[in-house]
Amino acid sequence: MAVIGAGVVGLAVARAFARQGHETLLLEAAATFGTETSSRNSEVIHAGIYYPPGSLKAQTCVAGRDLLYEFCDRYGIPHRRCGKLIVATSEAQLARLSGLQEAARANGVQLEPLSRAQALALEPQLACAAALHSPLTGIIDSHAYMLALLGQAQSHGATLVCESRVMRMRLERNAVLIAVNGQEPTLRAAMLVNCAGLRAPEVARLMEGFPPEHIPTPYFAKGSYFALTGRSPFQRLIYPLPGPDGLGVHLTLDLAGRARFGPDVQWVEQCDYAVDPRRAERFYAGIRAFWPQLAPGALQPAYAGIRPKIAGPLEAAADFRIDGPQTHGVAGVVHLFGIESPGLTASLALAEHVLQVATASG
Ligand SMILES: Cc1cc2nc3c(=O)[nH]c(=O)nc-3n(C[C@H](O)[C@H](O)[C@H](O)COP(=O)(O)OP(=O)(O)OC[C@H]3O[C@@H](n4cnc5c(N)ncnc54)[C@H](O)[C@@H]3O)c2cc1C
């Protein structure tokens, strides 16, 4: 079987198939694994708070979170269950805060309500009217995690081939013929899983004979981060209430304890990862709502990631799509579309789901 794309999801999928005894080839366009969205995110292990109950995002986030913590504990992947606070910054936001607690409960995620005084006892520099504490949220060294996935996939016989861009595919009876780097289609796979992230819809279009009505339109939503110079004022991740476009500009920490803010949301046509320093202006205003002491000039442009969206700016957020033969009617092919956040957290659960979808059909 072949997997296209060695991001965190493709690596988890390759590991899952290799462990089941499938001869697995992982094709990656870049010079190494995990250089796109999988290394341009917040590295947060999400608890599973925000997603519509029953959605694939909710199911795979909650299941994936538990699998990921277990994986980290077992294989010594650096991570920390630091917890996070979601804050209401005014009395007017209190109703939304309890709405969020209810929504999380529907996903089986318990959040602890905190009064202003209780929140300040945990994080003295915080400004808020009240907060919710999510003890299951954490942070992870995503590169160490990907390296472990790759090592395990390889130890079960999988092969990663870098600098191998899939450029064309042809459906044959019981197989897909794959052309890499402009060569003739010479690779033959009985099963193919498309984990090309931002390029997944484009890769699906490369497959001659695949029904185009089953390929979503891709949209790109860039998220920029700004790093805080100096020590982090907080021990936990701090999130405002989510807005229509995303989770709001929040504070995350890395494992060295450094703080960064982001990501914001900017709909773009092209994948350009440069951070525009002028975007800092809006960050200052957003951050001071929950951390008034933020000093002028303390934010430095850090990095950006791009969300692989399959719903446009004016549409409701889309769920993850794992489209197998039961969805599109093409045997042996599984496409993953719209694997934005919480794809890192969900990766091990997504891989199990892909395995089920792929093997249920044949
Ligand atoms: C700003 C931001 C913040 C996020 N924060 C979090 C977070 O805190 N927690 C969380 O759980 N999730 C988070 N996510 C989501 C998470 O990062 C992604 O869901 C995850 O990294 C997706 O992994 P992937 O393997 O699907 O895609 P990618 O990492 O993009 O990998 C796809 C791979 O496919 C390769 N490829 C593309 N086309 C071809 C081709 N034709 N041939 C061969 N290879 C090809 C690419 O080179 C790439 O390596 C965030 C995402 C963004 C954008």
PDBQT file of the ligand as one rigid body, heavy atoms in Angstrom, charges set to zero:
ROOT
HETATM    1  C1  LIG A 401      -1.802  27.328  12.624  1.00  0.00    +0.000 C 
HETATM    2  C2  LIG A 401      -2.147  25.909  13.002  1.00  0.00    +0.000 A 
HETATM    3  C3  LIG A 401      -2.156  25.516  14.336  1.00  0.00    +0.000 A 
HETATM    4  C4  LIG A 401      -2.480  24.210  14.684  1.00  0.00    +0.000 A 
HETATM    5  N1  LIG A 401      -2.405  23.826  15.998  1.00  0.00    +0.000 NA
HETATM    6  C5  LIG A 401      -2.698  22.550  16.340  1.00  0.00    +0.000 A 
HETATM    7  C6  LIG A 401      -2.597  22.126  17.684  1.00  0.00    +0.000 A 
HETATM    8  O1  LIG A 401      -2.167  22.868  18.556  1.00  0.00    +0.000 OA
HETATM    9  N2  LIG A 401      -2.985  20.868  17.991  1.00  0.00    +0.000 N 
HETATM   10  C7  LIG A 401      -3.467  20.001  17.053  1.00  0.00    +0.000 A 
HETATM   11  O2  LIG A 401      -3.857  18.898  17.411  1.00  0.00    +0.000 OA
HETATM   12  N3  LIG A 401      -3.505  20.351  15.749  1.00  0.00    +0.000 NA
HETATM   13  C8  LIG A 401      -3.117  21.597  15.368  1.00  0.00    +0.000 A 
HETATM   14  N4  LIG A 401      -3.143  21.972  14.057  1.00  0.00    +0.000 N 
HETATM   15  C9  LIG A 401      -3.491  20.968  13.052  1.00  0.00    +0.000 C 
HETATM   16  C10 LIG A 401      -2.325  20.054  12.706  1.00  0.00    +0.000 C 
HETATM   17  O3  LIG A 401      -1.117  20.774  12.596  1.00  0.00    +0.000 OA
HETATM   18  C11 LIG A 401      -2.643  19.366  11.370  1.00  0.00    +0.000 C 
HETATM   19  O4  LIG A 401      -3.929  18.788  11.450  1.00  0.00    +0.000 OA
HETATM   20  C12 LIG A 401      -1.654  18.284  11.021  1.00  0.00    +0.000 C 
HETATM   21  O5  LIG A 401      -0.330  18.739  11.118  1.00  0.00    +0.000 OA
HETATM   22  C13 LIG A 401      -1.944  17.788   9.615  1.00  0.00    +0.000 C 
HETATM   23  O6  LIG A 401      -0.980  16.818   9.291  1.00  0.00    +0.000 OA
HETATM   24  P1  LIG A 401      -0.975  16.188   7.862  1.00  0.00    +0.000 P 
HETATM   25  O7  LIG A 401      -0.032  15.048   7.914  1.00  0.00    +0.000 OA
HETATM   26  O8  LIG A 401      -2.382  15.922   7.417  1.00  0.00    +0.000 OA
HETATM   27  O9  LIG A 401      -0.482  17.361   6.876  1.00  0.00    +0.000 OA
HETATM   28  P2  LIG A 401       0.981  17.952   6.605  1.00  0.00    +0.000 P 
HETATM   29  O10 LIG A 401       1.783  18.062   7.809  1.00  0.00    +0.000 OA
HETATM   30  O11 LIG A 401       0.754  19.209   5.808  1.00  0.00    +0.000 OA
HETATM   31  O12 LIG A 401       1.657  16.863   5.663  1.00  0.00    +0.000 OA
HETATM   32  C14 LIG A 401       1.279  16.691   4.327  1.00  0.00    +0.000 C 
HETATM   33  C15 LIG A 401       2.510  16.220   3.573  1.00  0.00    +0.000 C 
HETATM   34  O13 LIG A 401       2.134  15.880   2.252  1.00  0.00    +0.000 OA
HETATM   35  C16 LIG A 401       3.217  16.210   1.403  1.00  0.00    +0.000 C 
HETATM   36  N5  LIG A 401       2.702  16.309   0.039  1.00  0.00    +0.000 N 
HETATM   37  C17 LIG A 401       1.850  17.224  -0.486  1.00  0.00    +0.000 A 
HETATM   38  N6  LIG A 401       1.636  16.974  -1.794  1.00  0.00    +0.000 NA
HETATM   39  C18 LIG A 401       2.365  15.873  -2.100  1.00  0.00    +0.000 A 
HETATM   40  C19 LIG A 401       2.555  15.124  -3.311  1.00  0.00    +0.000 A 
HETATM   41  N7  LIG A 401       1.944  15.459  -4.445  1.00  0.00    +0.000 N 
HETATM   42  N8  LIG A 401       3.391  14.053  -3.267  1.00  0.00    +0.000 NA
HETATM   43  C20 LIG A 401       4.019  13.684  -2.129  1.00  0.00    +0.000 A 
HETATM   44  N9  LIG A 401       3.864  14.374  -0.959  1.00  0.00    +0.000 NA
HETATM   45  C21 LIG A 401       3.050  15.445  -0.956  1.00  0.00    +0.000 A 
HETATM   46  C22 LIG A 401       3.702  17.541   1.979  1.00  0.00    +0.000 C 
HETATM   47  O14 LIG A 401       5.014  17.839   1.574  1.00  0.00    +0.000 OA
HETATM   48  C23 LIG A 401       3.573  17.314   3.474  1.00  0.00    +0.000 C 
HETATM   49  O15 LIG A 401       4.767  16.842   4.045  1.00  0.00    +0.000 OA
HETATM   50  C24 LIG A 401      -2.822  23.273  13.681  1.00  0.00    +0.000 A 
HETATM   51  C25 LIG A 401      -2.793  23.669  12.329  1.00  0.00    +0.000 A 
HETATM   52  C26 LIG A 401      -2.455  24.965  11.987  1.00  0.00    +0.000 A 
HETATM   53  C27 LIG A 401      -2.411  25.368  10.547  1.00  0.00    +0.000 C 
ENDROOT
TORSDOF 0
